[in-house]
Amino acid sequence: PPRSTLFPYTTLFRSLTDAIARWLERRCLQRASWVVSVSPGIDDLLRPLLPANQRQRFLVVLNGIDALAPRPPARPGGGPRRILHVGSLYQGRDPRLFLRALGAVVRRRGLTAQDLEVLFVGHGRWYYDCSVEQAAAEAGLAGLVHFHDWVPHAESRRFVEEADILLLLAQGQPAQIPNKLYEYLGTRNRILAFADAAGETARMLATVGGHQVVTGADQAEAERAVERVLDAGPGQEPDEAVLQALTTTRQFQSLLDAIAR
């Protein structure tokens, strides 16, 4: 039958399945001994689904930093500084604002491929139907932006550890904390993040300190963040106590302590 004649039935079916899913969700929450969320934002979404007198069973346990590297030594001279992005470009993870901002800073400072390079490791050649290589060229970054296709996790971690600045694109996911952020934090390298203003990624990086976060679409703001992360030096380190609290060991100890009470 024509699609138009099926529309009322598909709408009814979707409403029915959504209602069943909500009922199952409530049943799971009601019967659980503990409801563990991996971010405060997800916890905020779940708590209203139960009466106030049942919310003491809710916990936030972050995925955490698996390995926290020693403080990095001073960077030796020679060779370009590397800005690295690892992973795929999808959903709101649009690199074009970063590229435009970096292009403006490169022109203003007269930087060349001997001073700076950008490397996308993974599925980073395209953002949907947009060629990232073409966007980089249009931003005046031809010769500075390079691509390396997918590699095993151990090799991608080596790239992350050896980078000077880590690029995190986390737009359009306010309740999530990407696992990549924990891996980035574990290296102690500088992070330049593009994230939601009221989201969990921006909140965490503000708490840690020492990194740069762009929370809007304003190019001038992005340019200032690029310049600050390029100029960051001693005395602008992340908060050590916060980093230690974010380790997997500390996070899961809080879960064990709650269960043991």
C-alpha positions, 0 to 999 in steps of 0.5 A, a space after each residue: 500500500 502507499 506510504 501515506 496509508 501506512 502512516 497512521 499505523 506506523 505512528 500508532 506502533 511507534 507510540 505503543 513501543 515507546 510506551 512499552 519501553 518507558 514501562 520497562 525502563 521504570 520497572 528496571 529502575 524500581 527493581 534495581 538495588 543500585 542505579 549507576 550512571 556514568 555522568 551527572 547528566 545521565 543521573 539527572 535524566 534518570 532520577 525524576 523517573 522514580 519518587 524522591 524516597 527511592 532516589 537514594 539508590 542512585 550513584 554516579 560512577 565515572 568511567 575514569 582515567 585508567 592510567 595517569 601518566 607521570 608529569 611530562 618532561 619539558 618538550 625538547 626543541 626541534 620539529 613542529 608541535 602536533 595537534 592530534 585528533 583521534 577517532 571518527 567525525 560524526 553527529 555534532 563532531 564538526 572540525 570546521 570551526 577549529 580549522 577556521 580558527 586555527 587558520 586565522 591564528 596561523 596567518 596572524 602568527 606566520 606559522 608554517 609546517 615547521 612550527 605546527 602540524 595537525 593530525 587526524 587519526 582514524 575516520 577523520 578524512 570526511 565529516 559526512 559529505 564534507 572533505 576535511 582536507 578541503 576544509 583545511 585548505 580553505 582555512 589556509 592550512 594546506 600542508 599543515 593538516 595530515 591524515 592517518 587511517 584507523 590503527 589499533 588502540 595501542 598504536 592510537 594511544 602512542 599517538 595520543 601520548 606523543 602529541 603536544 595538544 589533543 583536540 576533542 570534538 564533543 559537540 551535541 552530546 551534553 549528557 555524555 563524557 567521551 571515553 576519549 576524554 579520560 584517555 586524553 586526561 591520562 596523558 596530561 597533555 593539553 586539551 583543546 575541546 569543542 563542547 556543549 556549554 552546559 554539558 558534562 565535557 565542559 564541566 569536567 574540563 573546567 573542574 580539572 583546569 589547565 585546558 581550553 574549551 570552546 562552547 559556542 560557534 563564535 570564531 573569535 572565541 575559538 581563536 582565543 582558545 587556540 592561542 591560549 592552548 598554544 601559549 600555555 606553559 608552566 603554572 597552568 597545569 591541571 589540578 592534581 587532586 581532581 585528576 587523582 579523583 578521576 582515576 578508575 581506581 578511585 571511581 570504582 572504590 566509591 561504588 564498592 563503598 556504597 555497596 558495602 554500606 
